[in-house]
Amino acid sequence: MRPLNPPLFLPLCRSSGPDASPSPVRRRSLAEGMATGTPDSQARFGQSVKGLLTEKVNTCGTDVIALTKQVLKGSRSSELLGQAARNMVLQEDAILHSEDSLRKMAIITTHLQYQQEAIQKNVEQSSDLQDQLNHLLK
């Protein structure tokens, strides 16, 4: 008699309810039917095995489809995440460029204010000079 070893791997497909594997009573009746060797019992045994195999294949097919959908969903998620990261980098570059432009505009504004003050002083001085010239020419 051989000792029973635990399975080294998990089954790929989930079982589909209580009828996924025959009960011990059902197994015994199937085995007894095979032992009697009548064509009718052999045909029933073949049909039940065929039905169980078909059910298992359908379950496995459904599981493979679900797994494929999940993998595709996961790959799409990583695509979207990568795209979001690229967009974020582009936005960050645009923000840095905008900050640089604002700093330059602030410097230009300061220079324009200095030039405006200088022009105002020159206008005031020119009107004073105009007055002095008019006074001297009289």
Steps between C-alpha positions, in 0.01 A plus 500: 500500500637843395499789751292799395708806416350849515472673161803708408294764321164667525238428234469770235122505497267552789244235575148588406282407792416181683473294180856589392631164618283199563410414856646178650160332459476608138860387438421161650189459287695598189781263590251221577331564166833466325579186696180330385606571145154535350491717189228717651702576813814560295309744280364684806848511650642638174224758478551616860877526448443685175257738675747565782782564253284735296403688815864527610610619154225763498598617849866519401408691183298749702788539745750558217274767349465673839877482556568641153261789563672573832846493341387732221342731756825503698712574193261780404528642851879509478472666157274768643729547799802543270310748285397696810862509617615630159227766504601601851863545391386714206283711732787538743724627218231746393462625859876547537511688171210721615677575829814599310296725269330666800838571663626658178180706468544623860855613419380677182221672698752628753723637221202668333406665832856637532484630144159661565639679810802618302276630219278685752805667654624599153157644409496702823854619439422590140199709603720675762763562233230628264388744767857612566564550126182701461598713800849560361378591155267769629 
